[in-house]
Amino acid sequence: MLTPMVAGGVVFPGLFLLSKNTLQRLPQLRWEEADAVIVSARLVSSVQAVMASTAGYIVSTSCKHIIDDQHWLSSAYTQFAVPYFIYDIYAMFLCHWHKHQVKGHGGDEGGPPAPGSTWAVVRGYLYKEFLMVLHHAVMVLVCFPLSVVWRQGKGDFFLGCLLMAEVSTPFVCLGKILIQYKQQHTLLHKVNGALMLLSFLCCRVLLFPYLYWAYGRHAGLPLLAVPLAIPAHINLGAALLLAPQLYWFFLICRGACRLFRPRGSPPPSLDQPQD
């Protein structure tokens, strides 16, 4: 178990540092640290999403029996991804810190915040990103132990499908980068927004009805009878996982509506969940 976790602990922070240093030091780029940090964090999130989605597709398509079939990637990637969630909490804080600096709340000439303001930045970060920090903490402290211990090798198909929820993340990250560089008016932003909306709907919101339908087909039950046929704690877990997805999808839809504002309105931008 330790080998995949150690590998994840090296790969994700290492990729972040490599990207950040490259953007800052290449003569053709010479980005400011704040821009390099924010874009590098988005890049790492996108890479993790592609890896998770690929692993999930391989696992889910390889498991013909949705309960008993196993695939080594299901446990290996779950262990590999644990350090990502820990790293990403810190990476999101760095992004928040640098945005705070850019807005002029840091020390003199963009230096570190005054000693008394450090905790204010931390509190602001936890207030703004509370749901995402909670999501990451639950992934590490609850979902990971359950997937390793409680499943006992059952249900790799469902775990693979859940990993494919990450399909929408690269579009979310690209949207944030475009907004950061004030490219909300471009065709790329609109196309990316449409793809983000569609992928989030299919891979995060409709994923849960699909999983219930897949189990119903396996057990010979109609979709509406499945919640009554499975243990209550599974329904509770699915509801807790679905709730933040519905909230984030609402934010995306609200932002998408702004794309249709009449000309002369403020530049549109998609409200987006964090990575």
Stockholm file with secondary structure:
# STOCKHOLM 1.0

chainA/1-275         MLTPMVAGGVVFPGLFLLSKNTLQRLPQLRWEEADAVIVSARLVSSVQAVMASTAGYIVSTSCKHIIDDQHWLSSAYTQFAVPYFIYDIYAMFLCHWHKHQVKGHGGDEGGPPAPGSTWAVVRGYLYKEFLMVLHHAVMVLVCFPLSVVWRQGKGDFFLGCLLMAEVSTPFVCLGKILIQYKQQHTLLHKVNGALMLLSFLCCRVLLFPYLYWAYGRHAGLPLLAVPLAIPAHINLGAALLLAPQLYWFFLICRGACRLFRPRGSPPPSLDQPQD
#=GR chainA/1-275 SS CHHHHHHHHHHHHHHHHHHHHHHHHCTTTCCCHHHHHHHHHHHHHHHHHHHHHHHHHHHHHHCSSTTTCCCHHHHHHHHHHHHHHHHHHHHHHHHHHHHHIIIIISSGGGCCCCGGGHHHHHHHHHHHTHHHHHHHHHIIIIIHHIIIIISTTCCHHHHHHHHGGGGGHHHHHHHHHHHHTTCTTSHHHHHHHHHHHHHHIIIIITHHHHHHHHHHHHHTCCGGGHHHHSCHHHHHHHHHHHHHHHHHHHHHHHHHHGGGCCTTSCCCCCCCCCC
#=GC SS_cons         CHHHHHHHHHHHHHHHHHHHHHHHHCTTTCCCHHHHHHHHHHHHHHHHHHHHHHHHHHHHHHCSSTTTCCCHHHHHHHHHHHHHHHHHHHHHHHHHHHHHIIIIISSGGGCCCCGGGHHHHHHHHHHHTHHHHHHHHHIIIIIHHIIIIISTTCCHHHHHHHHGGGGGHHHHHHHHHHHHTTCTTSHHHHHHHHHHHHHHIIIIITHHHHHHHHHHHHHTCCGGGHHHHSCHHHHHHHHHHHHHHHHHHHHHHHHHHGGGCCTTSCCCCCCCCCC
//
